[in-house]
Amino acid sequence: MQLITSLAGRTNNTSLPKSRPLLALSEALVNSIQSIDALSGSERGRGRISIYVERADEPGAPFPFPS
């Protein structure tokens, strides 16, 4: 059985509370750590997690860029 899903559609339909803006990042980080932990012996030492955050400077953003 093949499962087909639209990642863009799921992302657009997922609400993120403004009070928890880093919830998705936190979940992704935990999932990454668990995946590295599941690797066997020598492969585990090669596990890396890279996080790049990009955001637009939006008027009225709760955490504006420093001037």
N, CA, C and O atoms as a GROMACS GRO file, in nm:
protein
  268
    1MET      N    1   0.085  -0.118   0.000
    1MET     CA    2   0.000   0.000   0.000
    1MET      C    3   0.089   0.124   0.000
    1MET      O    4   0.180   0.136   0.082
    2GLN      N    5   0.064   0.213  -0.090
    2GLN     CA    6   0.143   0.336  -0.102
    2GLN      C    7   0.065   0.452  -0.042
    2GLN      O    8  -0.054   0.469  -0.069
    3LEU      N    9   0.132   0.531   0.038
    3LEU     CA   10   0.070   0.648   0.101
    3LEU      C   11   0.124   0.772   0.032
    3LEU      O   12   0.245   0.795   0.028
    4ILE      N   13   0.034   0.853  -0.020
    4ILE     CA   14   0.073   0.976  -0.087
    4ILE      C   15   0.012   1.092  -0.008
    4ILE      O   16  -0.107   1.090   0.024
    5THR      N   17   0.093   1.191   0.022
    5THR     CA   18   0.044   1.307   0.097
    5THR      C   19   0.108   1.434   0.040
    5THR      O   20   0.213   1.430  -0.023
    6SER      N   21   0.042   1.543   0.064
    6SER     CA   22   0.094   1.673   0.021
    6SER      C   23   0.154   1.742   0.142
    6SER      O   24   0.082   1.787   0.231
    7LEU      N   25   0.286   1.751   0.146
    7LEU     CA   26   0.353   1.816   0.259
    7LEU      C   27   0.316   1.963   0.266
    7LEU      O   28   0.293   2.016   0.375
    8ALA      N   29   0.310   2.029   0.152
    8ALA     CA   30   0.271   2.170   0.151
    8ALA      C   31   0.129   2.187   0.204
    8ALA      O   32   0.102   2.279   0.281
    9GLY      N   33   0.039   2.100   0.163
    9GLY     CA   34  -0.099   2.108   0.211
    9GLY      C   35  -0.109   2.083   0.360
    9GLY      O   36  -0.182   2.153   0.430
   10ARG      N   37  -0.036   1.984   0.409
   10ARG     CA   38  -0.039   1.957   0.553
   10ARG      C   39   0.019   2.073   0.633
   10ARG      O   40  -0.032   2.107   0.739
   11THR      N   41   0.125   2.133   0.581
   11THR     CA   42   0.187   2.247   0.650
   11THR      C   43   0.092   2.365   0.654
   11THR      O   44   0.079   2.430   0.758
   12ASN      N   45   0.026   2.393   0.544
   12ASN     CA   46  -0.068   2.506   0.540
   12ASN      C   47  -0.188   2.483   0.629
   12ASN      O   48  -0.248   2.580   0.677
   13ASN      N   49  -0.226   2.358   0.651
   13ASN     CA   50  -0.343   2.328   0.733
   13ASN      C   51  -0.309   2.303   0.880
   13ASN      O   52  -0.397   2.269   0.958
   14THR      N   53  -0.184   2.321   0.917
   14THR     CA   54  -0.142   2.302   1.056
   14THR      C   55  -0.131   2.438   1.122
   14THR      O   56  -0.053   2.523   1.080
   15SER      N   57  -0.209   2.455   1.228
   15SER     CA   58  -0.202   2.584   1.297
   15SER      C   59  -0.096   2.579   1.406
   15SER      O   60  -0.077   2.477   1.471
   16LEU      N   61  -0.027   2.688   1.423
   16LEU     CA   62   0.078   2.700   1.524
   16LEU      C   63   0.040   2.816   1.614
   16LEU      O   64   0.033   2.930   1.568
   17PRO      N   65   0.016   2.789   1.742
   17PRO     CA   66  -0.023   2.899   1.831
   17PRO      C   67   0.085   3.006   1.840
   17PRO      O   68   0.204   2.974   1.849
   18LYS      N   69   0.044   3.131   1.839
   18LYS     CA   70   0.141   3.241   1.847
   18LYS      C   71   0.217   3.239   1.979
   18LYS      O   72   0.327   3.295   1.989
   19SER      N   73   0.160   3.176   2.080
   19SER     CA   74   0.227   3.169   2.210
   19SER      C   75   0.337   3.063   2.213
   19SER      O   76   0.416   3.060   2.306
   20ARG      N   77   0.342   2.975   2.111
   20ARG     CA   78   0.443   2.869   2.105
   20ARG      C   79   0.511   2.867   1.968
   20ARG      O   80   0.500   2.767   1.897
   21PRO      N   81   0.581   2.974   1.931
   21PRO     CA   82   0.634   2.984   1.795
   21PRO      C   83   0.744   2.883   1.762
   21PRO      O   84   0.768   2.855   1.645
   22LEU      N   85   0.809   2.828   1.862
   22LEU     CA   86   0.919   2.736   1.835
   22LEU      C   87   0.880   2.590   1.855
   22LEU      O   88   0.966   2.503   1.861
   23LEU      N   89   0.750   2.563   1.866
   23LEU     CA   90   0.703   2.427   1.890
   23LEU      C   91   0.745   2.333   1.777
   23LEU      O   92   0.792   2.222   1.804
   24ALA      N   93   0.729   2.375   1.652
   24ALA     CA   94   0.767   2.290   1.539
   24ALA      C   95   0.917   2.265   1.536
   24ALA      O   96   0.961   2.154   1.507
   25LEU      N   97   0.996   2.367   1.566
   25LEU     CA   98   1.141   2.351   1.570
   25LEU      C   99   1.181   2.254   1.681
   25LEU      O  100   1.268   2.169   1.661
   26SER      N  101   1.119   2.266   1.795
   26SER     CA  102   1.147   2.177   1.907
   26SER      C  103   1.115   2.032   1.871
   26SER      O  104   1.194   1.942   1.900
   27GLU      N  105   1.002   2.009   1.807
   27GLU     CA  106   0.965   1.873   1.768
   27GLU      C  107   1.062   1.818   1.665
   27GLU      O  108   1.100   1.701   1.673
   28ALA      N  109   1.103   1.898   1.569
   28ALA     CA  110   1.199   1.854   1.468
   28ALA      C  111   1.333   1.818   1.532
   28ALA      O  112   1.397   1.721   1.492
   29LEU      N  113   1.375   1.895   1.630
   29LEU     CA  114   1.501   1.870   1.699
   29LEU      C  115   1.494   1.738   1.777
   29LEU      O  116   1.588   1.658   1.771
   30VAL      N  117   1.385   1.716   1.848
   30VAL     CA  118   1.369   1.591   1.924
   30VAL      C  119   1.367   1.471   1.829
   30VAL      O  120   1.430   1.369   1.857
   31ASN      N  121   1.296   1.483   1.717
   31ASN     CA  122   1.292   1.374   1.619
   31ASN      C  123   1.432   1.346   1.564
   31ASN      O  124   1.468   1.230   1.544
   32SER      N  125   1.510   1.450   1.540
   32SER     CA  126   1.645   1.433   1.489
   32SER      C  127   1.734   1.361   1.590
   32SER      O  128   1.811   1.272   1.554
   33ILE      N  129   1.723   1.401   1.714
   33ILE     CA  130   1.802   1.338   1.820
   33ILE      C  131   1.765   1.190   1.834
   33ILE      O  132   1.853   1.105   1.849
   34GLN      N  133   1.636   1.160   1.828
   34GLN     CA  134   1.592   1.020   1.838
   34GLN      C  135   1.641   0.938   1.719
   34GLN      O  136   1.676   0.821   1.735
   35SER      N  137   1.643   0.998   1.600
   35SER     CA  138   1.692   0.927   1.481
   35SER      C  139   1.841   0.896   1.492
   35SER      O  140   1.885   0.787   1.455
   36ILE      N  141   1.917   0.991   1.541
   36ILE     CA  142   2.061   0.968   1.560
   36ILE      C  143   2.083   0.862   1.666
   36ILE      O  144   2.171   0.777   1.652
   37ASP      N  145   2.004   0.866   1.772
   37ASP     CA  146   2.016   0.769   1.880
   37ASP      C  147   1.985   0.627   1.831
   37ASP      O  148   2.039   0.530   1.884
   38ALA      N  149   1.898   0.616   1.731
   38ALA     CA  150   1.860   0.485   1.678
   38ALA      C  151   1.966   0.426   1.585
   38ALA      O  152   1.958   0.308   1.551
   39LEU      N  153   2.064   0.505   1.543
   39LEU     CA  154   2.170   0.454   1.456
   39LEU      C  155   2.258   0.355   1.532
   39LEU      O  156   2.267   0.361   1.655
   40SER      N  157   2.320   0.265   1.459
   40SER     CA  158   2.406   0.168   1.523
   40SER      C  159   2.547   0.223   1.542
   40SER      O  160   2.590   0.312   1.468
   41GLY      N  161   2.617   0.171   1.638
   41GLY     CA  162   2.755   0.203   1.676
   41GLY      C  163   2.828   0.313   1.603
   41GLY      O  164   2.816   0.430   1.640
   42SER      N  165   2.905   0.277   1.499
   42SER     CA  166   2.992   0.374   1.433
   42SER      C  167   2.912   0.479   1.356
   42SER      O  168   2.960   0.591   1.338
   43GLU      N  169   2.792   0.445   1.308
   43GLU     CA  170   2.710   0.543   1.236
   43GLU      C  171   2.661   0.654   1.329
   43GLU      O  172   2.643   0.768   1.285
   44ARG      N  173   2.640   0.623   1.455
   44ARG     CA  174   2.588   0.721   1.550
   44ARG      C  175   2.682   0.840   1.564
   44ARG      O  176   2.636   0.953   1.579
   45GLY      N  177   2.812   0.816   1.561
   45GLY     CA  178   2.910   0.923   1.574
   45GLY      C  179   2.909   1.021   1.458
   45GLY      O  180   2.960   1.133   1.470
   46ARG      N  181   2.852   0.980   1.345
   46ARG     CA  182   2.846   1.067   1.228
   46ARG      C  183   2.717   1.148   1.222
   46ARG      O  184   2.702   1.231   1.132
   47GLY      N  185   2.625   1.126   1.314
   47GLY     CA  186   2.498   1.198   1.312
   47GLY      C  187   2.519   1.347   1.339
   47GLY      O  188   2.591   1.384   1.432
   48ARG      N  189   2.458   1.430   1.259
   48ARG     CA  190   2.469   1.576   1.274
   48ARG      C  191   2.332   1.638   1.261
   48ARG      O  192   2.247   1.588   1.187
   49ILE      N  193   2.310   1.745   1.332
   49ILE     CA  194   2.186   1.821   1.322
   49ILE      C  195   2.224   1.964   1.289
   49ILE      O  196   2.300   2.028   1.362
   50SER      N  197   2.172   2.014   1.179
   50SER     CA  198   2.195   2.153   1.139
   50SER      C  199   2.061   2.225   1.135
   50SER      O  200   1.965   2.174   1.079
   51ILE      N  201   2.057   2.342   1.195
   51ILE     CA  202   1.933   2.420   1.197
   51ILE      C  203   1.962   2.557   1.138
   51ILE      O  204   2.051   2.628   1.184
   52TYR      N  205   1.887   2.591   1.036
   52TYR     CA  206   1.897   2.722   0.972
   52TYR      C  207   1.762   2.789   0.984
   52TYR      O  208   1.661   2.732   0.942
   53VAL      N  209   1.758   2.906   1.041
   53VAL     CA  210   1.633   2.978   1.059
   53VAL      C  211   1.636   3.101   0.970
   53VAL      O  212   1.730   3.181   0.977
   54GLU      N  213   1.536   3.116   0.888
   54GLU     CA  214   1.526   3.231   0.801
   54GLU      C  215   1.386   3.290   0.820
   54GLU      O  216   1.287   3.218   0.816
   55ARG      N  217   1.380   3.419   0.841
   55ARG     CA  218   1.251   3.482   0.857
   55ARG      C  219   1.257   3.623   0.802
   55ARG      O  220   1.361   3.688   0.803
   56ALA      N  221   1.143   3.667   0.754
   56ALA     CA  222   1.133   3.802   0.700
   56ALA      C  223   1.108   3.900   0.814
   56ALA      O  224   1.046   3.866   0.914
   57ASP      N  225   1.157   4.022   0.798
   57ASP     CA  226   1.131   4.126   0.897
   57ASP      C  227   0.990   4.179   0.870
   57ASP      O  228   0.967   4.254   0.775
   58GLU      N  229   0.897   4.139   0.955
   58GLU     CA  230   0.757   4.176   0.935
   58GLU      C  231   0.718   4.285   1.034
   58GLU      O  232   0.752   4.278   1.152
   59PRO      N  233   0.646   4.386   0.986
   59PRO     CA  234   0.597   4.490   1.078
   59PRO      C  235   0.504   4.426   1.182
   59PRO      O  236   0.416   4.348   1.147
   60GLY      N  237   0.525   4.460   1.306
   60GLY     CA  238   0.440   4.407   1.413
   60GLY      C  239   0.480   4.269   1.462
   60GLY      O  240   0.408   4.210   1.542
   61ALA      N  241   0.594   4.217   1.415
   61ALA     CA  242   0.638   4.086   1.461
   61ALA      C  243   0.669   4.093   1.609
   61ALA      O  244   0.720   4.194   1.657
   62PRO      N  245   0.638   3.986   1.684
   62PRO     CA  246   0.660   3.989   1.830
   62PRO      C  247   0.806   4.004   1.868
   62PRO      O  248   0.837   4.054   1.976
   63PHE      N  249   0.897   3.960   1.781
   63PHE     CA  250   1.040   3.968   1.810
   63PHE      C  251   1.108   4.035   1.689
   63PHE      O  252   1.165   3.965   1.605
   64PRO      N  253   1.103   4.166   1.679
   64PRO     CA  254   1.160   4.233   1.561
   64PRO      C  255   1.311   4.221   1.558
   64PRO      O  256   1.375   4.199   1.661
   65PHE      N  257   1.367   4.236   1.438
   65PHE     CA  258   1.512   4.235   1.424
   65PHE      C  259   1.571   4.356   1.498
   65PHE      O  260   1.511   4.464   1.498
   66PRO      N  261   1.687   4.338   1.560
   66PRO     CA  262   1.752   4.453   1.624
   66PRO      C  263   1.795   4.555   1.521
   66PRO      O  264   1.833   4.520   1.409
   67SER      N  265   1.788   4.681   1.557
   67SER     CA  266   1.827   4.789   1.464
   67SER      C  267   1.975   4.818   1.474
   67SER      O  268   2.026   4.905   1.404
   0.00000   0.00000   0.00000
